[in-house]
């Protein structure tokens, strides 16, 4: 995605290309049945470190995986080996997740304190991400994106969740932002973010869109668009960004998503250092409003009917934006447990 002033979350464009979201799929008709009380669930599983993937490796379906991208400049060994080696130090001191054995931890090298190298954990579906840009090269510009790791699942059924008015989809997980460190104050470069995301594909045109729902932004609310909704396109995918909150930084209502019952809401600036349950809910009516916004802008030909859209991938995205110099290095450590998608 284009790095928007309001939302520099852009690893999703690459994720879209890797998810294999092609073709038009099976459509639904105007006589679609009403939504029932049955809940579709893509439930937590027990995937392990073999599902930690580098760059464009093929992802499994119906299993949690982690995709790691851009942990070094092109042509460097750190990029080529970004998840190639076992990491033995206590990465959980930074992520909050301690796997059952060190074989569940991967990185380009096993470098611990005082300034640890990036490391990635996946053990029985629970995941940890530690990104430290001070320990890898990032001098070659990344167009509209930053180093990232996504914890995700690709449902093989590609469910049409929002089948009738009153229906809703929900993405939820327990998330611990255990540590975050900035080299200096920032408004753009130096930003760190955590977001829920999902892709949806239009069964009538094959068009795929992305929706991000922010759990954390390292900038204070309102700074350079933090904690505000935005809409954009990078030429590959149109996207909508929403804060996980009832109102935006300017006090106006969030239109396209909302926190579920008992959910934590978007945090800013500082780590919270304990597992918190986040639940992002998108109703049929909110998704219809999102589609209307996109039809009025970059995607006039897409279906306005939520029941024509199928979820192709969902998860949690951790992304940082250090720029191409050494003045805005950033480190982020977080863990994600019990990721699931449901519908009602």
N, C-alpha and C positions, 0 to 999 in steps of 0.2 A: 504494500500500500504506500501511497504518497505520505511522507511524513508531514502530517497536518500540524498547524500551529496549536490546535486544541488537543490533539491526541496522537503523540508519536508512537503508535502501536502498529507495527508494520510487518512483522514476521508472518502475518496471516496470508499475505499474497503468495509467499513461497509454500506455505502449508496447503493452500488451495490447489496448487499445481501438483503437489505430492499426494493429495487425497484421492485422485482419480475421479473427479466429479464431472465426468463427461456424459453426453447423451441426455435425452429428454426424460427417460424413465416413464413409469406408468402414471397416467393422469387420473384425476377424479372428475366426476360429472356433477352437474348442477343438482342432481338428486342424491348427493352424498348423505349417508345416514347421520343422524345427530350424534354428538359425542356421548359415549356411555360413561358409566362410573368406573369402568375398567382402567387401571393405571398401567401404562407401558413403562417399564423400567430397564435401563441399561445399568446393571448393578455393579458394585465393586467386585473385583476378581482377584486372582492371585498371580498376576504376571510378574516375572523376575527380570534380572539384568540383561538377559538376551534380547529384551525389547527396548533397550536403550539404543537409539538409532542416531547415526550421524548424517547430517545434511539430507540428501535425497534418497536414502535407503527406503525400500518398500516397507510400509507399515502393515501389521496384521489387522484383520477385522475382528471385531467383538472381543478385543483384549486391550487392556491398558498398555500404552507405549509412551516413551519419552523421545522427542525429537530435539536434538541439540544442533544449533547452527551458529556459525560465524565466530567460533572461539579462536580467532587468529586470522592473520592476513592470508590471501591466496598464495599457495606455493610454500607455506611454512609447515614444518613438522607438527607444530602445535595444532594447526587446523586439520592436517591429515590424520592425526592420531588423537583427536579431541575426546574420544570415548574408548580408546584402544587399550588402556592399561588399568589394572586394578589399583585402587586407592585404599590405603590401609589406615590412614589417620582418622580421627573421630570427626567426620564431616558433620555429624549431628550436633556438634557444639555450635555450628553456624546455621543448620537447617531445622533443628528440632526433631529430626528423625534418625533413629539408630537402628539400622537393619540388623537382621539376625547374624550376618557374617559380612566380612569386608569384601567378599566376592560380589556383593550387590552394589558396590561403589566403583564408578569408572571415571576416568579423566585422561588427559594427555600425559600427565606425570604425577608422581606421588610426592607432592611437596606440601608439608604442613606448616605449622607456625614458624616464624612470626607473621608471614604473609602468604597464606595458603593459595595454591593454584585452584582453578575451578574444578568442581567435582559434581557428579551426578549419581543419584541413588534410585534404585527401583527394586522393591522386595515385596512380594505378595500384593501387588497393586498399589502399595504406598510408595510415594516418591519424594525425593529431596533434591533441591537445586541450589548449588552455590556457584555464583558467577562472580569472578574477580577480574575486572578489566585491567588492573594494574599488573597482572601476571601473564598477559598475552598481548601480541601486537595487534593494533587496530588503526593503522595509518592509511590503509586503502579505503576510500569512501565506500560506504554501503548506501545505495540509493533508497532512501525512504525506510530503512529498517536498521535494527541493531542486533547485537548478539542476543540469543534467546534460547529458551528451552520450553517446550510445550508438553504437558502431560495430557494425553488425549485418548479418545476411543472413536473408532469408525464403525458404527452399527451396520452390519451387512444387510439388514432389512430396510434401511433408510426410511424410517417411519414418517408418515404424514400425521404429525401429532395434533396440529391445530385444525381439527376436522369440522368444527361448527362453533357458532357463537357460544361463549361461556367456557370453551376449552382453554387450557393453558399448558405450557411446558415449563419445566423447572430444571435448572442445573444446580447441583449443590455439592459441597465438599467441606471437610474440615481443613482449614488452612492456617499454618503457623508461619508468620513472617518473623523469623527468629533474629535476623540481623540485617542491617542495612548501613552502609557507610558511604559518605560522599567526600570527595577531595576538597570541594569548596562549594559555596552556595551556587544554585543553578536555577535557570528558568527553561532551558532547552537541553543542551548538552550536559550530561551528568544525571539525567532523569532515569528513574527506575520505576517499573510498573508491574503489577499483577492484575490479571483480568480473567474472568470467564470468557469463553468464546464459543460460538457455534456457527456452522455453515448450513445454509438451506438452499436447496435447488428447486427451481421452478419446473414442474413436470410438463408445462406447456411450451416452454422456450429453451429449456436446458440451462438457463442463466443461474449462476450461483452468487449468493450474497453472503456477507459475514456480519455478525453482530457481536460486539465486545461489550462486556459489562464490567466496569472497573471495580476491583477490590482494594487497590492501593495505587496511589500516585505520590511520588516523592516531592512534588511541588505542593505548596499550600493551595487550598481551594480558590479557584478564580485566577490563579497565576498562569498566564499563557494558555488559558482554556481548561485548566485542571478542574475536574468535577463538574464539567458541562457536557451536554450532549452535542454530537457533531455528526455530520454526514459527508462522505467524500468518495472518491474513486481514484484508483491508481492505474486504470487501463486494463487491469486483470480482473478486479473484483470491486464492486461497490460495497461500502461498509458503513455501518452505523455504530457509534460509540455512545454508551450510556454509563453514568455513574450508578453504582448500586446504592440507591438512596431514593427517598420520596421526592426530594426537591434538589435542584441544581445549586451551584455555588451562588447564583444570583437570586435565589429564592423562588424561582419559577418551577412548576412541577416537572419531574422527569416523565417523558411521554411514552417511551418505548420499552420500558422494563421497570421492575420494582422489587424490593426485598420481600421474600416470603415470611410467613409467621415465624418469629423467633430468630430471624437472620440478623447477623451483624451487617453493618453498612460500610460503605467505602471509608477507608482510613487514608490519612495523608501524612507525609514527612517522616514519621518515626515508626519503627518496628513495634509490634504488640507482644511478641515474645511468649505466646501461648496459643494452643489450637483454638480456633474460633470457627463456628459453623456459619457458612455463608450459603444463602439460597436465593438465587435470582429467578424470578418468575416473569414470563412473558405471556400475556393473555392473548386470546384471539383478536380482541379489539386493539390491543397495543401493536400487535404484529401487522394488522390491517393498516393502522396509522403509519407504521414504518414503511410499508409497501407504498402507500399513497405518497409519502415524502420522496421515495426513490423514483416513483413514476413521474412526479412533478419535476424531477431533476435528471440524473444521468441515465435512468432506465425506463423510458416511457412505454416500452412494449411488454414489460413483465406483467404476469397475472396479478390482479389486485386481490385475489381470493386466497386467504391463508391456507385453505384446504388443498391448494395446488402445490404446496411447498413441502419438501421432504428434508429432514435433518440428515446430513452426510457425515458430520464430524462435530465433536464437542470436547471441551476440556478447559484447562487452565494454562494461560500463557504468562511466563516470566520473561521480561525483556528490558534491556538497558541500552542507554544511548550515550556512549562516552565521547563521540566525535572522533576526529582523526588526530588529535593532539594528545598530550599527556597532562593536561590541566584539569580534566573533568573525569578522572577515573572514578568508578563506582563499584561497590560490591553489594551483592544481595544474596541472602540465604533464606530459603523458605521450604516448607514441606506441604504436601497435599495428600490427604487420606480420605478414603470412602467417597470417591468421585462417582456421581450417578446422574442419570437423566431420567426424568419421569414426566408423565402426562396425565392430565385429569380433565 
